[in-house]
Amino acid sequence: MEIQDLPKDKKIILFDGVCNLCDSSIQYVIKHDKKDVFRFVSLQSELGLKILKHIGINPTHTDSIVLYEPGISYYYKSTAALEIAKGLSGVFTLATIFTILPRGIRDFVYDYVAKNRYKWYGKKESCMIPTPELKAKFLE
């Protein structure tokens, strides 16, 4: 799939495919994405790297979640997490209250968790393989 072939009506979440915390977060998003808003791409994949290059993010400096809305905008770190929360159903949408905090404070906390995520939650040897039912939500 090329950049121009990305679905224009979906928000694309780029995530660390080997991080257990990230995997759990993606599973949560899938479960609460009642409006079918999101699609998913591993940061480590060929398409993930192409998207990062396209929007001007250096992949060697990215240990963050990125939310990309093709042709509109992109968000990373805490702002991406809060933008994703806005699109979900359930109590997670309450997390958007954190937008009242300055981005620098939110990103400081985000960076601290990101830096320690493998130590606290572990790491997989390879990216998650989606079930046949979920395969359509993952872009390759």
HELIX and SHEET records of a PDB file:
HELIX    1   1 ILE A    3  ASP A    5  5                                   3    
HELIX    2   2 ASN A   20  HIS A   32  1                                  13    
HELIX    3   3 GLU A   46  ILE A   55  1                                  10    
HELIX    4   4 PRO A   59  HIS A   61  5                                   3    
HELIX    5   5 LYS A   77  LYS A   86  1                                  10    
HELIX    6   6 VAL A   91  ILE A  100  5                                  10    
HELIX    7   7 ARG A  103  TYR A  121  1                                  19    
HELIX    8   8 LYS A  135  LYS A  137  5                                   3    
SHEET    1   A 4 PHE A  38  SER A  42  0                                        
SHEET    2   A 4 LYS A  11  PHE A  15  1                                        
SHEET    3   A 4 VAL A  66  GLU A  69 -1                                        
SHEET    4   A 4 SER A  73  TYR A  76 -1                                        
END                                                                             
